[in-house]
Amino acid sequence: MNDKIVIETEPPSRKIKQIQENDQRSYCSKFRQKFFKDITEVQWNNWQWQFRNCIRSHQQLDEIFELSQDEKTIFDSNQVLPVSITPYYASVISTNQNLRKTMIPVIQETVFSIGEEVDPLHEENQSPVQGLIHRYPDRVLFLTTNRCSCYCRYCTRSRVVGRGAFCSKQDWKKCIDYIWSNDQIRDVILSGGDPLTLSNEEIKWLLSEIRAIPHVQVIRIGTKVPFVLPQRITRDLLAVLKKYQPLYMSIHATHPVEVTKEAKIACESLANIGIPLGSQTVLLKGVNDDVETMKELMHRLLMVRVRPYYLYQCDPIMGSSHFRTPVEKGIEIIQGLRGFTSGYAVPQYVIDAPGGGGKIPLLKNYVKAKQGQDYILENYEGKIFTYKDN
């Protein structure tokens, strides 16, 4: 007999994932051939070309994505909504109907619900100088720019991103002067907009000025660039970032399909120069609001050396109700992760409190009761245990 016994060396689930990843790469390649066939490999992999050629117009969106009626109607309503998608990220979201919801506006954005506000976190009320938010005693949020390469439809700062004048160096200097004047501030978070859309020279200036302040111990950067514009993580940028340690980075991650080969290279390049990476994910209805999608995202993040950090309840900005899930859904997802995967893969579920109250963690109550000195505890399987407290 010539029949051979085939020994399976990989679990079927791993093979299925590999097939899905190969299919995605193939689809992205076909996307590029169809819509950017005259663009060279060098151009496509140049972050500045990607940034200059972001998809912004109704016509471009319709040509590439074949807009639905809900997506078309918003443009007919004459609403001024900033839209920007890098060609690279357009190729990624074109593989997933759920993820495209985060980038392409729909008419539901014009529906305003109870509890929604232009500035729900009251950042403007906690801004001692323009561009700086001082909510917590020992840290500040420094809004370095109002630009992103891609505009998320649920953005907390949709009131300012993509609109108005670009933040100037004079604005930056006022913020830095404030940080110098307050020696309680030990942690500065560079945000925006997306600070990694700035030039290397601008990033270097900001980091050098902040690092010169004696009481600033930690600098953090909040960005979505590794997943929407991974070409931005160049050798020159890495050389700038490496010079101003300790530096941490919070990366906005939404869906497993974002963790592409290109994103992997970007994240690992940052990790290789010693920058600890954490993720921030917004819980979004119909996009990532189930346990399996969230688990897969967190696993893929860990594989590219990004530690899951926060899972946010979607902020109640104007016209965002179609994105928000019930709070119970977030608790259910965390419950579906806790104990069913490694602790490193479980982010902290939080609400950034409306009115400027800051981040408030939300957990299932695993402490069921206290009887004398005994704590009655429930584990991830729903089993009950007693811990005798001293």
HELIX and SHEET records of a PDB file:
HELIX    1   1 PRO A   12  PHE A   35  1                                  24    
HELIX    2   2 GLU A   41  TRP A   44  1                                   4    
HELIX    3   3 TRP A   47  ARG A   52  1                                   6    
HELIX    4   4 HIS A   58  PHE A   65  1                                   8    
HELIX    5   5 GLN A   69  ASP A   76  1                                   8    
HELIX    6   6 PRO A   87  ILE A   93  1                                   7    
HELIX    7   7 GLN A   97  ARG A  100  1                                   4    
HELIX    8   8 ILE A  107  THR A  110  5                                   4    
HELIX    9   9 GLU A  124  GLN A  126  5                                   3    
HELIX   10  10 LYS A  169  SER A  181  1                                  13    
HELIX   11  11 PRO A  195  THR A  197  5                                   3    
HELIX   12  12 ASN A  200  ARG A  211  1                                  12    
HELIX   13  13 VAL A  225  VAL A  228  1                                   4    
HELIX   14  14 PRO A  230  ARG A  232  5                                   3    
HELIX   15  15 ARG A  235  LYS A  242  1                                   8    
HELIX   16  16 PRO A  256  GLU A  258  5                                   3    
HELIX   17  17 LYS A  261  ASN A  272  1                                  12    
HELIX   18  18 VAL A  291  MET A  303  1                                  13    
HELIX   19  19 VAL A  327  LEU A  337  1                                  11    
HELIX   20  20 GLY A  343  ALA A  345  5                                   3    
SHEET    1   A 9 LEU A 132  TYR A 136  0                                        
SHEET    2   A 9 ARG A 139  LEU A 143 -1                                        
SHEET    3   A 9 ASP A 187  SER A 191  1                                        
SHEET    4   A 9 VAL A 218  THR A 223  1                                        
SHEET    5   A 9 LEU A 247  HIS A 252  1                                        
SHEET    6   A 9 LEU A 277  LEU A 283  1                                        
SHEET    7   A 9 ARG A 307  GLN A 313  1                                        
SHEET    8   A 9 GLN A 348  ALA A 353  1                                        
SHEET    9   A 9 GLY A 358  PRO A 361 -1                                        
SHEET    1   B 3 VAL A 367  GLN A 371  0                                        
SHEET    2   B 3 ASP A 374  GLU A 378 -1                                        
SHEET    3   B 3 ILE A 384  LYS A 388 -1                                        
END                                                                             
